[in-house]
Amino acid sequence: MSIQRNENKHFTFQDFLSWDEGSRYEIFDGAPVLLASPTTKHQGVVSFLTIEFGMHLKGRECKVFPSPFTVRFSEVDDYENADNVFEPDISIVCNKNQLDLYGCKGAPNLVVEVLSPSTSRNDRIKKYNAYQRFGVSEYWIVDPLNETVEVYVLNTGTYKRGNVYGREDVIKSQQFESLEIIGEEMFSYGE
């Protein structure tokens, strides 16, 4: 079934499941939002981070999931009818009880969004606010054009911006202390 735009319709995860295979939408507070087609640089960053996170987490409880991987948020833990359904570029989930056939129920431990020109506003405002509201412990915003990484850490329900890293830096996670990402390698991957 294709998505029929209707200002009065409040979409949920059940609608998401009925949409055509391969459709690239997310749901923000019940409204469908079209996802951008990623660039090579975008996918290079996602691929590099997926490999690095995967190697770092090997043998641990935490697992890394690149997009497409569905994350569902619900105010009342009704994940079958969640009205916030996202496909972050990368999700790290440390609680296996959050995983089901369709993805993750509730907040991953760490989420990475790689900016695209058409989705930058959503990643910086809508998703930032949703990830903060639903308790994502650490949120990375990667800007492949300006070659920066902003790390936000949840502290008593509010994001505090940690470091802002550039191409020449070693990027560190607050949650995974021994994890180090070399900015030069990440931003040049796929070039």
C-alpha positions in Angstrom: 0.0 0.0 0.0 1.3 3.4 -0.8 1.1 6.4 1.5 -1.9 8.6 1.1 -1.3 12.1 2.4 -4.1 13.2 4.7 -3.6 16.0 7.2 -6.2 14.4 9.5 -4.6 11.0 9.6 -2.3 10.1 12.5 0.1 7.4 11.3 1.5 4.7 13.5 3.9 1.7 13.2 1.1 -0.4 11.8 0.7 2.0 8.9 4.5 1.9 8.4 4.3 -1.9 8.1 1.7 -1.7 5.3 3.6 0.7 3.1 5.3 -0.5 -0.1 8.5 -2.5 0.3 11.4 -0.1 -0.3 9.5 3.1 0.6 11.8 5.4 2.6 9.7 7.1 5.2 9.8 7.8 8.9 7.0 8.9 11.2 7.4 12.0 13.4 4.6 12.4 15.9 2.2 10.6 13.5 3.2 12.4 10.3 5.1 10.6 7.5 8.4 12.2 6.4 10.2 11.2 3.2 13.9 10.2 3.7 16.6 11.4 1.4 18.6 9.2 -1.0 22.0 9.0 0.6 25.2 10.2 -1.2 28.3 8.2 -1.5 30.1 10.3 1.2 27.1 9.7 3.5 27.2 6.0 2.9 31.0 6.0 3.3 30.7 7.5 6.8 27.9 5.0 7.7 29.9 2.0 6.4 33.1 3.1 8.2 31.3 3.7 11.6 29.4 0.4 11.3 32.7 -1.5 10.8 34.5 0.4 13.6 31.6 0.1 16.1 31.2 -3.6 15.2 34.8 -4.4 15.8 34.8 -2.5 19.1 31.6 -4.2 20.3 32.6 -7.7 19.2 31.9 -10.2 21.9 29.9 -7.7 24.0 26.2 -7.5 24.7 25.8 -4.3 22.6 25.1 -4.7 18.9 25.4 -2.2 16.0 22.6 -1.9 13.4 23.0 0.3 10.3 20.0 1.7 8.4 17.6 0.4 7.3 16.8 -0.6 10.9 13.6 0.6 12.5 13.5 2.2 16.0 10.1 2.8 17.5 9.3 5.2 20.3 6.1 5.3 22.3 5.1 7.4 25.3 3.2 4.5 26.8 5.4 1.5 25.7 2.8 0.5 23.0 5.5 -0.2 20.4 3.0 -1.8 18.0 1.2 1.5 17.6 4.2 3.8 18.1 3.7 7.2 16.3 7.5 7.9 16.2 9.2 5.5 13.9 12.7 6.3 12.8 15.5 4.7 10.8 18.7 6.1 12.2 21.8 5.8 10.1 23.3 3.7 13.0 21.9 2.4 16.2 23.7 0.7 19.0 21.5 -1.4 21.3 22.8 -3.0 24.5 19.5 -4.5 25.8 18.6 -7.6 23.7 15.0 -7.4 25.2 14.4 -4.3 23.1 15.0 -6.2 19.9 12.2 -7.9 17.9 11.6 -8.9 14.3 11.2 -5.3 13.2 14.0 -3.5 15.0 14.3 -1.8 18.3 11.5 -1.0 20.8 12.5 2.2 22.7 15.8 4.1 23.0 19.0 2.6 21.6 22.1 3.4 23.7 23.7 5.4 20.9 22.3 6.8 17.7 24.2 8.3 14.8 22.6 10.5 12.1 24.7 11.5 9.1 23.4 14.8 7.7 22.0 15.1 4.2 21.1 18.6 2.9 17.4 17.8 2.7 17.2 16.1 6.2 19.6 18.3 8.2 16.8 20.2 9.9 15.0 17.1 10.9 18.2 15.5 12.3 19.2 18.7 14.2 15.8 19.6 15.6 13.0 17.0 15.3 15.2 13.9 15.9 17.4 15.7 18.4 14.3 16.5 20.5 12.7 13.1 20.0 15.9 11.2 20.9 16.3 13.5 24.0 12.6 13.0 25.0 12.7 9.2 24.6 16.1 8.7 26.4 18.7 8.0 23.8 21.8 8.2 26.0 24.2 9.4 23.3 23.5 11.1 20.0 26.1 11.8 17.3 25.4 14.2 14.4 27.9 13.7 11.6 28.2 16.5 9.0 30.0 14.9 6.0 30.2 18.2 4.1 31.8 20.2 6.9 33.5 17.1 8.3 32.4 17.5 11.8 30.9 15.2 14.5 28.8 16.7 17.4 28.4 14.4 20.4 25.4 14.9 22.7 25.1 13.1 26.0 21.9 12.7 28.0 22.3 14.2 31.4 19.2 14.2 33.7 16.8 14.2 30.7 18.6 16.9 28.7 21.3 16.7 26.1 24.6 18.3 26.9 26.9 18.9 24.0 30.2 17.2 24.5 32.9 17.7 22.0 32.7 18.8 18.4 35.3 16.9 16.4 36.8 17.6 13.0 38.6 15.6 10.4 41.9 16.0 12.2 40.5 14.7 15.6 40.1 11.4 17.3 36.4 11.0 18.0 35.5 9.5 21.4 32.2 8.2 22.8 31.1 9.1 26.3 29.4 5.7 26.7 32.0 3.5 25.2 35.2 5.0 26.7 37.8 3.0 24.9 36.2 3.6 21.5 38.2 5.9 19.3 37.3 6.9 15.7 40.0 8.6 13.6 38.3 11.4 11.8 40.6 11.4 8.8 39.9 7.8 8.1 36.2 8.2 8.6 35.7 11.2 6.3 38.0 9.8 3.6 36.3 6.4 3.5 34.7 5.9 0.1 36.3 8.9 -1.5 
